[in-house]
Each structure stands twice: as structure tokens, then as C-alpha cells.
Amino acid sequence: MDFAKVILVALVAAAIQTSYANTVVDEEWWKAQTEEAYNASLAAVHPDPEDEVSSFNYHVHLALEGSNSTRRGLGRSYRGQCRAQNPIDRCWRCRGNWAQERKRLADCVKGFGRRTIGGKNGDYYIVTDPSDNNLVTPKPGTIRHAVLQPRPLWIIFAHDMIIKLRGELIVTSDKTIDGRGVKVEIAYGSGITIQFARNIIIHNIKIHDIVPSSGGLIRDTWQHMGLRGADDGDGITIFASHNIWIDHLSMWNCRDGLIDAVSASTTITVSNCHFTHHNDVMLFGASDLDPRDKIMQVTIAFNHFGKGLIQRMPRCRFGFFHVVNNDYTHWEMYAIGGTSHPTIISQGNRFIAPPDPKAKQITNRNNVVGNAWKQWIWRSEDDLMLNGAYFVESGVPFRRTADKDFIRAKPGSYVRRLTRFAGFLKCYVGRPC
């Protein structure tokens, strides 16, 4: 670069810094955002997580009443009558007018993320342009321009598109990314970051082949941009955020994790997703030295953990995790792991162990001193364990609250029905999805 260009870059940087406050490393801004986000997460936490578990199981029972189908027939090959088997799908999928009532989806979430409404109270924003050429002043019509708007939005797409992100896509509060009716892929570039945000729904897209970006100057809200370091290459990162719902995604082959939630993120539901071909699938809690993650509450339901997976489905720290009615058909090391005494309630899952005799154990406890792990509450109820799979329980039995009617999960034998349509759905306007 010649001297004139150096001067030009310096002048532009100075102009940007003068026009927008806190653009370069701004510790005070970050500190204030982190504190505000933590207080908001504290307020969002369910005071009685056992009650939420019971409520979730109750809705599963209602959805299955009157159904006797036992075929798996995953959605990508199924061509018959619309048969939504789980309570989330039954809420919207079999309605032919789903495209006219897209926002009905916001009433369908269950589990710890059940208060998530995304952009229900906002306008529709149609993404027409798959490009991502400007990380500071994004072009109208792009997904980056949409997710930065300072108001609730329900984001949909004009046509099929593959979006190659040049930097983290930082999604701000009160947004829904709704890929129904088209095929949207976020691939071959950076992933999605949900940071200091609330009320986010990400629905029916594909995320794969995500690679780290080098960072740089990126707008993270409509009012603020800053210098960011290189990211890890996660498919979705949830940082200091709450009321998050991730539903009907197909995800594979990201450089780091498929879904990571850290820094006191809470009230999250991950449902109806299909995960394949990946090592570290999901991480909830990034450090044994961050006890703020004690407030983390996550529901993992109706997902299919499929071919080519190795470990962390999920790996948990500190918080409360309800892992219910998922289909674990593949893993190479273990399925569910954790450290720093998380509470893990596994209910009504199907676990099919791999052929390797050393990998039959479903559970894995990390960084444990002595017998401390025996006090951690890890319980298995009505799980179906096949091909030698086994779950090592610990801690006291799962608490039944005397003044509530506790509802058991549907047993693992129902999982093929409940996860039949996990992953991306081919939805056509005017027809049930």
C-alpha cells in the first residue's frame, strides 16, 4: 500500500470514529451491555424448572392422543398426508394457509424458550439479495440489513439463496428468520451470532460449512459498530441472550460447534433440528470459571442426531437441561456430557449405541475430581437404549413437586414419530408444510 492510500485509510477510520461513538475497542460499552444482558437473563429464568419440564411433557401427551402411526419416514422423503406428531409441529404445520399466517409460529414454541415471540409484533422484511459485501453499512434487501434494524421484524426470503457471510451475522432483538417456502442456506462463510439479544426465532434454514472469519470492523447494532476479533466458526453462537428458539434447522460441518450458548444465556429451546457430520455438536457454557451459567435453562427436544456425529449432544455446564424425545442414532465418543455439576434430565430419548464397545456409554463427565460427579443430578427416565447403550445416572432422583401434577415424558419408543420431520422442511405456499 502506498503512502497516499495509508493516509486515506487513516482519514476514513478517523471519520468513522467521529461519526459513530464507540467504534474501536470500547470496554465501557461492552461492560454495560454485558451487565444489562445478565440482569435481563436473570429476570427471564423460570423459577421452577421442574414445573416447565412437566408442562412440556403434558403438551407431548396431548399431541399424540389419537395417533397410532409408528413409521419414521423422515420429512425429506415423506410424500403422504401431513402428520405433525409433536406439539410444536402440530400447532402450525398441517395448515394450508401457513404462508398467510406465518406469525402463528410464534405461538408454537414449548420448553424453556416458550416465551420467545421473535418478530411477531413487527412488520415483514423480505430479503431479496444474498450478498454480504458491507459489514458496516449493509445494503437494504440483505439479511444483514434486516437483522440490524432497531425494531421487531419477521424476516422472510424472496427466493432460494445461498448466503456466504463475510463476517459474523449479528442478530439483534425481536427478530424471526423464517425460511419456509424457499431453500435458504447460510454456508461457506461466517455463522450467526446472537449477542446481548432477546426474542430470536431461527426457523427452517440450512447452516453448514461455516468457517472462521478474521474479524474487523462490524456493525453489531444499528447504533454501534466495533472491532471484532476472529470468530471460532460456530454455526450459531448465543452470547448473553435469552428467549431464543431454534427450530427445524439442518446443520452440519461447521469449523467449531454447530450451536454454542455461553455467558449466562438462558431460556432456550432447540427443537426439530437434524444434525449430521460434525464433531462438537452443542456446547452450553464455555468455562468452568463462569458460574453465571448457573441460570442457563435449555430444552432440547424432537431433534435427530444423525450420521457422522462424534460428541457433545450436548455438553453442559452449571445450568438446567431438559433433553427430551430426541433420536440419537449416531455418535462415536459419547452423546451427552458435562462438567461443573449441571442438572441434566434425559426423558424419553432413543439412544442407539455405535458398534465400538468402548463407546456404548451415553454419558461423559469431564474434569471431575474424585467422586464429586455422584452429586450431580443426571437422570434418565423412559429412555430407550439399544445396541448396548447405557446411561450412568447420578444425584438424587428427579424431584416431583407435591402440589403439582407431574407429567412423565412419552417413552423413547415414541421417538420415531416425534422426530419424523426433523430438519429443514420443503414447504410450498398453499399446501400443508
C-alpha positions, 0 to 999 in steps of 0.5 A: 500500500502506498503512502497516499492510500495509508493516509486515506485509510487513516482519514476514513477510520478517523471519520468513522470514529467521529461519526459513530461513538464507540467504534474501536475497542470500547470496554465501557460499552461492552461492560454495560451491555454485558451487565444489562444482558445478565440482569435481563437473563436473570429476570427471564429464568423460570423459577421452577424448572421442574414445573416447565419440564412437566408442562412440556411433557403434558403438551407431548401427551396431548399431541399424540392422543389419537395417533397410532402411526409408528413409521419414521419416514423422515420429512425429506422423503415423506410424500403422504398426508401431513402428520405433525406428531409433536406439539410444536409441529402440530400447532402450525404445520398441517395448515394450508394457509401457513404462508398467510399466517406465518406469525402463528409460529410464534405461538408454537414454541414449548420448553424453556424458550416458550416465551420467545415471540421473535418478530411477531409484533413487527412488520415483514422484511423480505430479503431479496439479495444474498450478498454480504459485501458491507459489514458496516453499512449493509445494503437494504434487501440483505439479511444483514440489513434486516437483522440490524434494524432497531425494531421487531421484524419477521424476516422472510426470503424472496427466493432460494439463496445461498448466503456466504457471510463475510463476517459474523451475522449479528442478530439483534432483538425481536427478530424471526428468520423464517425460511419456509417456502424457499431453500435458504442456506447460510454456508461457506462463510461466517455463522450467526451470532446472537449477542446481548439479544432477546426474542430470536426465532431461527426457523427452517434454514440450512447452516453448514460449512461455516468457517472462521472469519478474521474479524474487523470492523462490524456493525453489531447494532444499528447504533454501534459498530466495533472491532471484532476479533476472529470468530471460532466458526460456530454455526450459531453462537448465543452470547448473553441472550435469552428467549431464543428458539431454534427450530427445524434447522439442518446443520452440519460441518461447521469449523467449531460447534454447530450451536454454542450458548455461553455467558449466562444465556438462558431460556432456550429451546432447540427443537426439530433440528437434524444434525449430521457430520460434525464433531462438537455438536452443542456446547452450553457454557464455555468455562468452568470459571463462569458460574453465571451459567448457573441460570442457563435453562435449555430444552432440547427436544424432537431433534435427530442426531444423525450420521457422522456425529462424534460428541457433545449432544450436548455438553453442559455446564452449571445450568438446567437441561431438559433433553427430551424425545430426541433420536440419537442414532449416531455418535462415536465418543459419547452423546451427552456430557458435562462438567461443573455439576449441571442438572441434566434430565434425559426423558424419553430419548432413543439412544442407539449405541455405535458398534465400538464397545468402548463407546456404548456409554451415553454419558461423559463427565469431564474434569471431575475430581474424585467422586464429586460427579455422584452429586450431580443430578443426571437422570434418565427416565423412559429412555430407550437404549439399544445396541448396548447403550447405557446411561450412568445416572447420578444425584438424587432422583428427579424431584416431583413437586407435591402440589403439582401434577407431574407429567412423565415424558412419552417413552423413547419408543415414541421417538420415531414419530416425534422426530419424523420431520426433523430438519429443514422442511420443503414447504410450498405456499398453499399446501400443508408444510 
